[in-house]
Amino acid sequence: MPTVRVQEQPFELGAEVEAFAAGRTDMGAVVTFTGIVRDVAKSDLDVMEIEHYPGMTERAIGKIVDEAVTRWTLGDALVIHRFGRMGPGDRIMMVATAAPHRVDAFAAAEFLMDYLKSRAPFWKKEITSEGAGWVAATEEDEAALTRW
Amino acid sequence: MKLDVLYFAWLRERIGLSQERIETSAATVADLVEELRAREDRYALAFSDLSAVRVAVDQDLTAFDAPLQDAREVAFFPPMTGG
């Protein structure tokens, strides 16, 4: 059963990966992706603030995961996405997929990431020593969806 | 009809509200946007460039020509930046 968690608190990557698909001896592949707050602003990034749309967020991610399950042979899937305030180096989110074969696990993980980027209602704000600004969506993010 | 209208990210900041309940007879999202624009400058400013605005009706992403019949909740926000 796929799991979707939208939460403010940090998550333990190792523990999540260990627990994910534990005991599923029919799964030959587990792929994980972790998104981390990156300091790319010209001035020092102090805080990343992530806003979301409670209710729609869970619903939108659930639909994306359902779509992945129909497209690939998956034994399990996990999406954890945080909101609230984070600092550089903090984990924002993770995706894990388990499949009998790695091709499905990799493809489904990439599909989930592409869709989470521009179809899950999160908005990032960067707060630096010079002020605050909303992170703009890129055309590349939107274009990434056309390959699926 | 009564509608809950939600605003996120810079739309919320420009309008100065995260949520409001309004009485409207707008038939589509586009009609609702026109009503909001006519209210005050802060709404007109927030909705000045609709190519930078996305809309969800009852928590499903949709288009500006979507009908509002039976809708309970309409949300306006910028393109999403998850992941």
gemmi code that builds the backbone of each chain (N, CA, C; Angstrom):
import gemmi

chains = {
    "A": [
        ("MET", (0.831, -1.204, 0.000), (0.000, 0.000, 0.000), (0.869, 1.259, 0.000)),
        ("PRO", (0.740, 2.091, -1.016), (1.541, 3.324, -1.042), (1.222, 4.218, 0.162)),
        ("THR", (2.236, 4.950, 0.611), (2.089, 5.844, 1.755), (2.451, 7.266, 1.342)),
        ("VAL", (1.609, 8.226, 1.738), (1.896, 9.646, 1.497), (1.856, 10.353, 2.842)),
        ("ARG", (2.944, 11.046, 3.185), (2.960, 11.817, 4.426), (3.382, 13.248, 4.153)),
        ("VAL", (2.551, 14.191, 4.592), (2.872, 15.611, 4.486), (3.018, 16.100, 5.909)),
        ("GLN", (4.196, 16.560, 6.276), (4.463, 16.832, 7.687), (5.433, 17.996, 7.857)),
        ("GLU", (5.372, 18.618, 9.038), (6.272, 19.726, 9.334), (7.609, 19.209, 9.884)),
        ("GLN", (7.543, 18.166, 10.684), (8.759, 17.696, 11.366), (9.723, 16.959, 10.420)),
        ("PRO", (11.012, 16.954, 10.756), (11.996, 16.226, 9.949), (11.704, 14.729, 9.947)),
        ("PHE", (12.310, 14.014, 8.994), (12.171, 12.554, 8.984), (13.562, 11.927, 8.993)),
        ("GLU", (13.611, 10.707, 9.503), (14.870, 9.953, 9.555), (14.998, 9.147, 8.273)),
        ("LEU", (15.887, 9.579, 7.394), (16.024, 8.920, 6.095), (16.343, 7.434, 6.243)),
        ("GLY", (17.330, 7.116, 7.069), (17.756, 5.717, 7.225), (16.639, 4.833, 7.725)),
        ("ALA", (15.944, 5.314, 8.741), (14.855, 4.528, 9.331), (13.721, 4.338, 8.321)),
        ("GLU", (13.439, 5.385, 7.548), (12.366, 5.282, 6.553), (12.716, 4.250, 5.485)),
        ("VAL", (13.966, 4.292, 5.021), (14.386, 3.367, 3.969), (14.400, 1.927, 4.495)),
        ("GLU", (14.875, 1.761, 5.742), (14.891, 0.424, 6.362), (13.481, -0.151, 6.458)),
        ("ALA", (12.548, 0.683, 6.879), (11.182, 0.204, 7.108), (10.417, 0.007, 5.798)),
        ("PHE", (10.849, 0.723, 4.755), (10.132, 0.689, 3.491), (10.274, -0.674, 2.818)),
        ("ALA", (9.149, -1.260, 2.474), (9.127, -2.564, 1.785), (9.865, -3.651, 2.572)),
        ("ALA", (9.979, -3.486, 3.894), (10.643, -4.494, 4.723), (9.864, -5.803, 4.625)),
        ("GLY", (10.574, -6.886, 4.444), (9.930, -8.199, 4.380), (9.346, -8.541, 3.021)),
        ("ARG", (9.450, -7.591, 2.064), (8.915, -7.884, 0.725), (9.983, -8.610, -0.080)),
        ("THR", (10.039, -9.909, 0.084), (11.094, -10.675, -0.593), (10.836, -10.805, -2.092)),
        ("ASP", (9.638, -10.354, -2.539), (9.351, -10.393, -3.973), (9.815, -9.131, -4.699)),
        ("MET", (10.357, -8.176, -3.953), (10.827, -6.930, -4.553), (12.344, -6.976, -4.723)),
        ("GLY", (12.795, -6.921, -5.960), (14.231, -7.005, -6.212), (14.921, -5.661, -6.221)),
        ("ALA", (14.136, -4.558, -6.209), (14.741, -3.230, -6.341), (14.028, -2.199, -5.475)),
        ("VAL", (14.814, -1.405, -4.767), (14.272, -0.243, -4.052), (15.079, 0.973, -4.506)),
        ("VAL", (14.373, 2.000, -5.001), (15.025, 3.256, -5.399), (14.543, 4.340, -4.453)),
        ("THR", (15.486, 5.171, -3.966), (15.082, 6.298, -3.127), (15.668, 7.587, -3.683)),
        ("PHE", (14.909, 8.660, -3.530), (15.388, 9.998, -3.877), (15.141, 10.893, -2.672)),
        ("THR", (16.112, 11.753, -2.378), (15.954, 12.698, -1.275), (16.194, 14.106, -1.787)),
        ("GLY", (15.287, 15.017, -1.498), (15.443, 16.428, -1.870), (15.943, 17.207, -0.662)),
        ("ILE", (16.959, 18.045, -0.888), (17.636, 18.754, 0.205), (17.646, 20.251, -0.071)),
        ("VAL", (17.491, 21.050, 0.955), (17.530, 22.513, 0.798), (18.939, 22.911, 0.352)),
        ("ARG", (18.990, 23.599, -0.789), (20.262, 23.953, -1.405), (20.452, 25.467, -1.273)),
        ("ASP", (21.676, 25.858, -0.982), (21.982, 27.278, -0.834), (22.509, 27.808, -2.158)),
        ("VAL", (21.584, 28.335, -2.995), (22.005, 28.822, -4.309), (21.850, 30.334, -4.451)),
        ("ALA", (21.263, 30.937, -3.444), (21.037, 32.383, -3.529), (22.384, 33.109, -3.519)),
        ("LYS", (22.385, 34.308, -4.131), (23.630, 35.083, -4.203), (24.095, 35.456, -2.805)),
        ("SER", (23.136, 35.826, -1.987), (23.480, 36.060, -0.591), (23.186, 34.777, 0.165)),
        ("ASP", (23.642, 34.693, 1.375), (23.472, 33.457, 2.131), (22.007, 33.133, 2.361)),
        ("LEU", (21.656, 31.888, 2.057), (20.295, 31.437, 2.351), (20.222, 31.097, 3.831)),
        ("ASP", (19.309, 31.754, 4.499), (19.144, 31.459, 5.915), (18.031, 30.442, 6.134)),
        ("VAL", (16.914, 30.686, 5.475), (15.736, 29.854, 5.726), (14.989, 29.592, 4.424)),
        ("MET", (14.517, 28.377, 4.282), (13.572, 28.052, 3.210), (12.231, 27.798, 3.886)),
        ("GLU", (11.202, 28.509, 3.401), (9.880, 28.345, 3.997), (8.970, 27.725, 2.946)),
        ("ILE", (8.356, 26.601, 3.296), (7.486, 25.925, 2.338), (6.045, 25.994, 2.816)),
        ("GLU", (5.222, 26.576, 1.926), (3.789, 26.683, 2.192), (3.086, 25.597, 1.382)),
        ("HIS", (1.965, 25.102, 1.877), (1.215, 24.135, 1.074), (-0.273, 24.332, 1.282)),
        ("TYR", (-1.053, 23.525, 0.577), (-2.510, 23.643, 0.582), (-3.053, 22.384, 1.251)),
        ("PRO", (-3.230, 22.441, 2.586), (-3.665, 21.242, 3.310), (-4.939, 20.671, 2.695)),
        ("GLY", (-4.976, 19.394, 2.531), (-6.133, 18.763, 1.889), (-5.831, 18.486, 0.435)),
        ("MET", (-5.616, 19.554, -0.336), (-5.299, 19.335, -1.752), (-3.935, 18.672, -1.901)),
        ("THR", (-3.000, 19.003, -1.018), (-1.652, 18.434, -1.125), (-1.708, 16.910, -1.079)),
        ("GLU", (-2.376, 16.379, -0.063), (-2.469, 14.927, 0.090), (-3.204, 14.306, -1.101)),
        ("ARG", (-4.275, 14.995, -1.524), (-5.088, 14.508, -2.634), (-4.281, 14.488, -3.943)),
        ("ALA", (-3.547, 15.574, -4.202), (-2.776, 15.674, -5.446), (-1.657, 14.631, -5.467)),
        ("ILE", (-0.943, 14.476, -4.348), (0.143, 13.492, -4.313), (-0.440, 12.083, -4.450)),
        ("GLY", (-1.572, 11.845, -3.793), (-2.223, 10.534, -3.887), (-2.551, 10.173, -5.334)),
        ("LYS", (-3.026, 11.175, -6.095), (-3.368, 10.911, -7.500), (-2.113, 10.610, -8.325)),
        ("ILE", (-1.026, 11.322, -8.014), (0.238, 11.099, -8.732), (0.754, 9.685, -8.446)),
        ("VAL", (0.673, 9.279, -7.181), (1.125, 7.932, -6.799), (0.237, 6.869, -7.463)),
        ("ASP", (-1.077, 7.101, -7.477), (-1.989, 6.146, -8.130), (-1.625, 5.967, -9.599)),
        ("GLU", (-1.299, 7.095, -10.243), (-0.927, 7.041, -11.658), (0.355, 6.214, -11.843)),
        ("ALA", (1.320, 6.401, -10.947), (2.575, 5.633, -11.034), (2.300, 4.138, -10.884)),
        ("VAL", (1.393, 3.806, -9.974), (1.078, 2.388, -9.718), (0.417, 1.739, -10.935)),
        ("THR", (-0.367, 2.535, -11.698), (-0.985, 1.943, -12.884), (0.008, 1.836, -14.041)),
        ("ARG", (1.031, 2.695, -14.036), (1.964, 2.682, -15.174), (3.081, 1.666, -15.031)),
        ("TRP", (3.505, 1.425, -13.800), (4.634, 0.514, -13.597), (4.260, -0.592, -12.616)),
        ("THR", (5.011, -1.682, -12.670), (4.794, -2.779, -11.737), (5.537, -2.453, -10.449)),
        ("LEU", (4.773, -1.982, -9.457), (5.377, -1.563, -8.192), (4.823, -2.395, -7.047)),
        ("GLY", (5.674, -2.711, -6.089), (5.204, -3.402, -4.893), (4.806, -2.422, -3.812)),
        ("ASP", (5.452, -1.251, -3.828), (5.151, -0.242, -2.810), (5.727, 1.110, -3.244)),
        ("ALA", (5.199, 2.177, -2.656), (5.713, 3.524, -2.926), (5.527, 4.367, -1.674)),
        ("LEU", (6.456, 5.275, -1.457), (6.411, 6.157, -0.289), (6.768, 7.575, -0.716)),
        ("VAL", (5.958, 8.544, -0.296), (6.297, 9.958, -0.510), (6.186, 10.657, 0.838)),
        ("ILE", (7.263, 11.316, 1.257), (7.219, 12.173, 2.440), (7.616, 13.573, 1.978)),
        ("HIS", (6.789, 14.566, 2.270), (7.123, 15.947, 1.877), (6.881, 16.854, 3.063)),
        ("ARG", (7.883, 17.649, 3.400), (7.748, 18.552, 4.542), (7.247, 19.928, 4.122)),
        ("PHE", (6.710, 20.663, 5.102), (6.376, 22.070, 4.912), (6.907, 22.816, 6.135)),
        ("GLY", (6.844, 24.136, 6.079), (7.340, 24.935, 7.195), (8.752, 25.435, 6.941)),
        ("ARG", (9.466, 25.746, 8.003), (10.793, 26.366, 7.874), (11.910, 25.335, 7.931)),
        ("MET", (12.861, 25.476, 7.025), (14.016, 24.587, 6.972), (15.265, 25.384, 6.658)),
        ("GLY", (16.426, 24.795, 6.976), (17.691, 25.458, 6.685), (18.477, 24.692, 5.639)),
        ("PRO", (19.555, 25.317, 5.104), (20.384, 24.641, 4.103), (20.859, 23.278, 4.626)),
        ("GLY", (20.786, 22.265, 3.773), (21.204, 20.923, 4.162), (20.082, 20.079, 4.746)),
        ("ASP", (18.982, 20.708, 5.109), (17.854, 19.937, 5.658), (17.149, 19.164, 4.544)),
        ("ARG", (16.617, 18.016, 4.898), (15.859, 17.230, 3.919), (14.448, 17.791, 3.792)),
        ("ILE", (14.053, 18.061, 2.533), (12.702, 18.575, 2.269), (11.730, 17.423, 2.062)),
        ("MET", (12.169, 16.445, 1.297), (11.239, 15.383, 0.911), (11.990, 14.133, 0.500)),
        ("MET", (11.268, 13.032, 0.441), (11.845, 11.815, -0.109), (10.782, 11.003, -0.841)),
        ("VAL", (11.266, 10.234, -1.808), (10.417, 9.316, -2.560), (11.102, 7.961, -2.514)),
        ("ALA", (10.352, 6.899, -2.320), (10.909, 5.552, -2.429), (9.950, 4.706, -3.258)),
        ("THR", (10.520, 3.867, -4.098), (9.702, 2.938, -4.889), (10.314, 1.550, -4.761)),
        ("ALA", (9.468, 0.545, -4.671), (9.930, -0.844, -4.646), (9.274, -1.572, -5.806)),
        ("ALA", (10.066, -2.342, -6.524), (9.552, -3.064, -7.683), (10.311, -4.381, -7.826)),
        ("PRO", (9.722, -5.330, -8.538), (10.464, -6.572, -8.794), (11.764, -6.281, -9.552)),
        ("HIS", (11.714, -5.284, -10.458), (12.880, -4.977, -11.291), (13.230, -3.490, -11.223)),
        ("ARG", (14.506, -3.170, -11.377), (14.961, -1.795, -11.169), (14.436, -0.801, -12.201)),
        ("VAL", (14.170, -1.271, -13.444), (13.694, -0.346, -14.475), (12.408, 0.340, -14.010)),
        ("ASP", (11.491, -0.454, -13.461), (10.232, 0.106, -12.970), (10.462, 1.020, -11.764)),
        ("ALA", (11.338, 0.599, -10.857), (11.587, 1.386, -9.643), (12.181, 2.752, -9.992)),
        ("PHE", (13.166, 2.777, -10.903), (13.782, 4.054, -11.308), (12.783, 4.943, -12.049)),
        ("ALA", (12.080, 4.365, -13.017), (11.156, 5.171, -13.826), (10.050, 5.755, -12.954)),
        ("ALA", (9.492, 4.944, -12.073), (8.399, 5.432, -11.223), (8.890, 6.535, -10.289)),
        ("ALA", (10.106, 6.396, -9.761), (10.648, 7.423, -8.869), (10.834, 8.743, -9.618)),
        ("GLU", (11.324, 8.667, -10.858), (11.515, 9.888, -11.656), (10.178, 10.537, -12.012)),
        ("PHE", (9.212, 9.693, -12.359), (7.867, 10.180, -12.661), (7.289, 10.908, -11.444)),
        ("LEU", (7.398, 10.285, -10.269), (6.882, 10.902, -9.044), (7.556, 12.246, -8.803)),
        ("MET", (8.865, 12.310, -8.974), (9.588, 13.558, -8.740), (9.161, 14.651, -9.716)),
        ("ASP", (9.052, 14.292, -11.011), (8.659, 15.294, -12.017), (7.277, 15.877, -11.693)),
        ("TYR", (6.362, 15.015, -11.292), (5.008, 15.488, -11.011), (4.904, 16.225, -9.676)),
        ("LEU", (5.664, 15.770, -8.679), (5.641, 16.460, -7.383), (6.130, 17.891, -7.529)),
        ("LYS", (7.086, 18.098, -8.432), (7.665, 19.431, -8.609), (6.642, 20.454, -9.085)),
        ("SER", (5.781, 20.058, -10.031), (4.878, 21.085, -10.568), (3.395, 20.769, -10.475)),
        ("ARG", (3.016, 19.653, -9.832), (1.590, 19.353, -9.685), (1.163, 19.120, -8.233)),
        ("ALA", (2.079, 19.243, -7.301), (1.703, 19.147, -5.887), (1.766, 20.568, -5.324)),
        ("PRO", (0.701, 21.003, -4.620), (0.600, 22.419, -4.225), (1.511, 22.816, -3.052)),
        ("PHE", (2.794, 22.974, -3.402), (3.795, 23.505, -2.479), (4.387, 24.756, -3.107)),
        ("TRP", (4.766, 25.700, -2.269), (5.431, 26.922, -2.746), (6.599, 27.219, -1.823)),
        ("LYS", (7.767, 27.434, -2.449), (8.984, 27.664, -1.666), (9.316, 29.142, -1.629)),
        ("LYS", (9.691, 29.589, -0.440), (10.137, 30.972, -0.277), (11.534, 30.949, 0.309)),
        ("GLU", (12.437, 31.692, -0.323), (13.811, 31.783, 0.186), (13.976, 33.062, 0.979)),
        ("ILE", (14.501, 32.925, 2.184), (14.728, 34.095, 3.022), (16.235, 34.219, 3.237)),
        ("THR", (16.792, 35.325, 2.744), (18.237, 35.531, 2.838), (18.510, 36.821, 3.611)),
        ("SER", (19.796, 37.110, 3.775), (20.162, 38.342, 4.468), (19.687, 39.574, 3.698)),
        ("GLU", (19.393, 39.396, 2.395), (18.949, 40.546, 1.584), (17.446, 40.628, 1.398)),
        ("GLY", (16.724, 39.692, 1.996), (15.268, 39.742, 1.861), (14.678, 38.385, 1.544)),
        ("ALA", (13.395, 38.412, 1.215), (12.686, 37.164, 0.963), (12.106, 37.163, -0.437)),
        ("GLY", (12.061, 36.000, -1.069), (11.462, 35.907, -2.399), (10.930, 34.517, -2.673)),
        ("TRP", (9.821, 34.472, -3.432), (9.242, 33.183, -3.798), (10.060, 32.564, -4.915)),
        ("VAL", (10.308, 31.278, -4.814), (11.028, 30.554, -5.858), (10.087, 30.409, -7.053)),
        ("ALA", (10.570, 30.795, -8.251), (9.723, 30.714, -9.446), (9.787, 29.311, -10.038)),
        ("ALA", (8.657, 28.858, -10.561), (8.640, 27.585, -11.288), (9.394, 27.799, -12.595)),
        ("THR", (10.047, 26.751, -13.090), (10.806, 26.905, -14.329), (10.092, 26.212, -15.492)),
        ("GLU", (10.430, 26.651, -16.709), (9.851, 26.000, -17.890), (10.347, 24.573, -18.004)),
        ("GLU", (11.565, 24.329, -17.510), (12.114, 22.970, -17.543), (11.256, 22.022, -16.709)),
        ("ASP", (10.795, 22.524, -15.548), (9.959, 21.683, -14.688), (8.674, 21.274, -15.410)),
        ("GLU", (8.080, 22.238, -16.112), (6.828, 21.976, -16.833), (7.109, 21.056, -18.034)),
        ("ALA", (8.215, 21.313, -18.724), (8.564, 20.525, -19.903), (8.851, 19.067, -19.523)),
        ("ALA", (9.342, 18.867, -18.285), (9.687, 17.515, -17.844), (8.476, 16.587, -17.848)),
        ("LEU", (7.281, 17.177, -17.737), (6.077, 16.343, -17.675), (5.715, 15.752, -19.038)),
        ("THR", (6.171, 16.405, -20.113), (5.764, 15.953, -21.451), (6.413, 14.623, -21.824)),
        ("ARG", (7.504, 14.258, -21.142), (8.160, 12.992, -21.518), (7.393, 11.781, -21.004)),
        ("TRP", (6.442, 12.001, -20.110), (5.662, 10.864, -19.611), (4.397, 10.702, -20.433)),
    ],
    "B": [
        ("MET", (-24.629, 32.037, -4.488), (-23.926, 30.882, -3.925), (-22.774, 31.366, -3.054)),
        ("LYS", (-22.532, 30.626, -1.973), (-21.406, 30.975, -1.096), (-20.195, 30.135, -1.469)),
        ("LEU", (-19.048, 30.810, -1.543), (-17.819, 30.130, -1.934), (-16.709, 30.471, -0.954)),
        ("ASP", (-15.905, 29.472, -0.603), (-14.672, 29.757, 0.130), (-13.586, 29.990, -0.903)),
        ("VAL", (-12.936, 31.155, -0.821), (-11.869, 31.468, -1.763), (-10.555, 31.513, -0.990)),
        ("LEU", (-9.577, 30.739, -1.463), (-8.285, 30.624, -0.778), (-7.180, 31.208, -1.647)),
        ("TYR", (-6.199, 31.815, -1.003), (-5.058, 32.386, -1.718), (-3.772, 31.862, -1.098)),
        ("PHE", (-2.804, 31.516, -1.957), (-1.533, 31.002, -1.448), (-0.340, 31.794, -2.006)),
        ("ALA", (0.758, 31.693, -1.278), (2.062, 32.264, -1.665), (1.919, 33.772, -1.956)),
        ("TRP", (2.459, 34.268, -3.103), (2.431, 35.733, -3.288), (1.026, 36.278, -3.526)),
        ("LEU", (0.103, 35.427, -3.960), (-1.286, 35.918, -4.081), (-1.854, 36.234, -2.697)),
        ("ARG", (-1.549, 35.363, -1.750), (-1.993, 35.596, -0.370), (-1.378, 36.890, 0.175)),
        ("GLU", (-0.084, 37.079, -0.108), (0.593, 38.284, 0.392), (0.044, 39.557, -0.249)),
        ("ARG", (-0.200, 39.515, -1.574), (-0.689, 40.729, -2.250), (-2.109, 41.082, -1.843)),
        ("ILE", (-2.932, 40.074, -1.676), (-4.328, 40.331, -1.307), (-4.460, 40.581, 0.190)),
        ("GLY", (-3.522, 40.000, 0.955), (-3.529, 40.245, 2.391), (-4.484, 39.334, 3.145)),
        ("LEU", (-4.863, 38.237, 2.511), (-5.814, 37.286, 3.118), (-5.417, 35.882, 2.693)),
        ("SER", (-5.630, 34.899, 3.578), (-5.399, 33.528, 3.123), (-6.714, 32.863, 2.714)),
        ("GLN", (-7.824, 33.395, 3.219), (-9.111, 32.756, 2.939), (-10.247, 33.747, 3.198)),
        ("GLU", (-11.286, 33.675, 2.388), (-12.482, 34.474, 2.652), (-13.702, 33.758, 2.096)),
        ("ARG", (-14.857, 34.017, 2.705), (-16.106, 33.441, 2.187), (-16.839, 34.545, 1.453)),
        ("ILE", (-17.194, 34.280, 0.203), (-17.863, 35.317, -0.577), (-19.191, 34.818, -1.136)),
        ("GLU", (-20.040, 35.766, -1.414), (-21.323, 35.489, -2.063), (-21.152, 35.904, -3.515)),
        ("THR", (-21.399, 34.988, -4.428), (-21.176, 35.298, -5.835), (-22.175, 34.563, -6.712)),
        ("SER", (-22.377, 35.109, -7.912), (-23.197, 34.392, -8.893), (-22.341, 34.054, -10.115)),
        ("ALA", (-21.020, 34.136, -9.946), (-20.109, 33.853, -11.061), (-20.343, 32.441, -11.597)),
        ("ALA", (-20.418, 32.330, -12.933), (-20.680, 31.025, -13.549), (-19.397, 30.235, -13.757)),
        ("THR", (-18.275, 30.967, -13.935), (-17.000, 30.293, -14.183), (-15.915, 30.932, -13.304)),
        ("VAL", (-14.760, 30.281, -13.269), (-13.623, 30.842, -12.534), (-13.272, 32.217, -13.096)),
        ("ALA", (-13.292, 32.342, -14.433), (-12.951, 33.625, -15.060), (-13.909, 34.728, -14.610)),
        ("ASP", (-15.193, 34.403, -14.483), (-16.181, 35.389, -13.994), (-15.845, 35.801, -12.563)),
        ("LEU", (-15.468, 34.827, -11.762), (-15.112, 35.109, -10.367), (-13.889, 36.031, -10.297)),
        ("VAL", (-12.904, 35.771, -11.162), (-11.708, 36.621, -11.196), (-12.102, 38.054, -11.542)),
        ("GLU", (-13.022, 38.215, -12.518), (-13.471, 39.559, -12.886), (-14.136, 40.275, -11.708)),
        ("GLU", (-14.955, 39.540, -10.967), (-15.604, 40.119, -9.773), (-14.569, 40.566, -8.749)),
        ("LEU", (-13.585, 39.714, -8.523), (-12.556, 40.032, -7.521), (-11.721, 41.236, -7.963)),
        ("ARG", (-11.355, 41.253, -9.245), (-10.560, 42.366, -9.786), (-11.255, 43.706, -9.580)),
        ("ALA", (-12.577, 43.691, -9.724), (-13.341, 44.939, -9.649), (-13.469, 45.447, -8.214)),
        ("ARG", (-13.152, 44.594, -7.236), (-13.330, 44.969, -5.834), (-12.393, 46.065, -5.362)),
        ("GLU", (-11.085, 45.796, -5.493), (-10.070, 46.700, -4.929), (-8.775, 46.537, -5.710)),
        ("ASP", (-7.921, 47.545, -5.586), (-6.649, 47.512, -6.306), (-5.806, 46.289, -5.983)),
        ("ARG", (-5.823, 45.881, -4.694), (-4.951, 44.757, -4.324), (-5.357, 43.477, -5.060)),
        ("TYR", (-6.665, 43.310, -5.328), (-7.121, 42.154, -6.102), (-6.739, 42.335, -7.572)),
        ("ALA", (-6.952, 43.540, -8.091), (-6.623, 43.816, -9.495), (-5.144, 43.553, -9.749)),
        ("LEU", (-4.319, 43.938, -8.768), (-2.877, 43.734, -8.894), (-2.531, 42.240, -8.856)),
        ("ALA", (-3.125, 41.528, -7.906), (-2.825, 40.099, -7.762), (-3.233, 39.317, -9.014)),
        ("PHE", (-4.327, 39.756, -9.661), (-4.835, 39.028, -10.833), (-4.504, 39.743, -12.141)),
        ("SER", (-3.462, 40.594, -12.131), (-3.159, 41.360, -13.340), (-2.583, 40.476, -14.446)),
        ("ASP", (-1.889, 39.408, -14.093), (-1.314, 38.520, -15.113), (-1.728, 37.084, -14.811)),
        ("LEU", (-2.778, 36.638, -15.485), (-3.315, 35.305, -15.168), (-2.410, 34.171, -15.637)),
        ("SER", (-1.430, 34.492, -16.505), (-0.512, 33.423, -16.914), (0.362, 32.994, -15.737)),
        ("ALA", (0.402, 33.823, -14.698), (1.202, 33.507, -13.512), (0.345, 32.944, -12.380)),
        ("VAL", (-0.926, 32.672, -12.687), (-1.846, 32.199, -11.649), (-2.436, 30.845, -12.051)),
        ("ARG", (-2.508, 29.951, -11.078), (-3.170, 28.652, -11.278), (-4.405, 28.619, -10.391)),
        ("VAL", (-5.359, 27.753, -10.752), (-6.594, 27.687, -9.970), (-6.984, 26.237, -9.716)),
        ("ALA", (-7.525, 25.999, -8.517), (-8.092, 24.688, -8.185), (-9.525, 24.904, -7.729)),
        ("VAL", (-10.437, 24.067, -8.212), (-11.823, 24.085, -7.742), (-12.056, 22.799, -6.959)),
        ("ASP", (-12.477, 22.960, -5.714), (-12.652, 21.816, -4.811), (-11.422, 20.904, -4.814)),
        ("GLN", (-10.264, 21.538, -4.763), (-8.970, 20.875, -4.592), (-8.499, 20.075, -5.799)),
        ("ASP", (-9.092, 20.369, -6.967), (-8.587, 19.787, -8.209), (-8.125, 20.909, -9.121)),
        ("LEU", (-6.918, 20.780, -9.644), (-6.380, 21.773, -10.558), (-7.291, 21.860, -11.781)),
        ("THR", (-7.591, 23.086, -12.215), (-8.487, 23.216, -13.363), (-8.118, 24.461, -14.174)),
        ("ALA", (-8.975, 24.809, -15.157), (-8.699, 25.953, -16.033), (-9.630, 27.106, -15.679)),
        ("PHE", (-9.290, 28.306, -16.190), (-10.085, 29.491, -15.846), (-11.489, 29.463, -16.449)),
        ("ASP", (-11.699, 28.632, -17.475), (-13.056, 28.565, -18.029), (-13.915, 27.501, -17.335)),
        ("ALA", (-13.389, 26.911, -16.266), (-14.135, 25.870, -15.555), (-15.393, 26.439, -14.904)),
        ("PRO", (-16.499, 25.677, -14.954), (-17.744, 26.135, -14.322), (-17.647, 26.064, -12.798)),
        ("LEU", (-18.423, 26.927, -12.131), (-18.407, 26.936, -10.659), (-19.660, 26.311, -10.058)),
        ("GLN", (-20.487, 25.737, -10.920), (-21.720, 25.124, -10.433), (-21.397, 24.065, -9.381)),
        ("ASP", (-22.035, 24.147, -8.224), (-21.833, 23.199, -7.118), (-20.459, 23.285, -6.451)),
        ("ALA", (-19.628, 24.249, -6.849), (-18.305, 24.374, -6.234), (-18.439, 24.921, -4.810)),
        ("ARG", (-17.543, 24.463, -3.931), (-17.545, 24.970, -2.555), (-16.285, 25.759, -2.235)),
        ("GLU", (-15.185, 25.398, -2.913), (-13.891, 25.978, -2.570), (-13.101, 26.264, -3.842)),
        ("VAL", (-12.644, 27.494, -3.967), (-11.810, 27.868, -5.111), (-10.496, 28.413, -4.562)),
        ("ALA", (-9.379, 27.926, -5.083), (-8.073, 28.376, -4.599), (-7.257, 28.951, -5.744)),
        ("PHE", (-6.593, 30.087, -5.472), (-5.720, 30.719, -6.460), (-4.293, 30.696, -5.923)),
        ("PHE", (-3.339, 30.363, -6.798), (-1.946, 30.279, -6.350), (-1.006, 30.370, -7.546)),
        ("PRO", (0.277, 30.637, -7.304), (1.250, 30.644, -8.402), (1.592, 29.214, -8.819)),
        ("PRO", (2.297, 29.061, -9.956), (2.756, 27.723, -10.339), (3.476, 27.055, -9.159)),
        ("MET", (3.243, 25.759, -9.010), (3.720, 25.052, -7.820), (5.220, 24.754, -7.897)),
        ("THR", (5.850, 24.750, -6.745), (7.295, 24.482, -6.680), (7.587, 23.458, -5.582)),
        ("GLY", (7.083, 22.249, -5.798), (7.339, 21.182, -4.832), (8.652, 20.470, -5.122)),
        ("GLY", (8.823, 19.344, -4.484), (10.012, 18.521, -4.704), (11.226, 18.987, -3.954)),
    ],
}
model = gemmi.Model(1)
for chain_id, residues in chains.items():
    chain = gemmi.Chain(chain_id)
    for i, (resn, *xyz) in enumerate(residues, 1):
        res = gemmi.Residue()
        res.name, res.seqid = resn, gemmi.SeqId(i, " ")
        for name, pos in zip(("N", "CA", "C"), xyz):
            atom = gemmi.Atom()
            atom.name, atom.element = name, gemmi.Element(name[0])
            atom.pos, atom.b_iso = gemmi.Position(*pos), 0.0
            res.add_atom(atom)
        chain.add_residue(res)
    model.add_chain(chain)
structure = gemmi.Structure()
structure.add_model(model)
structure.setup_entities()
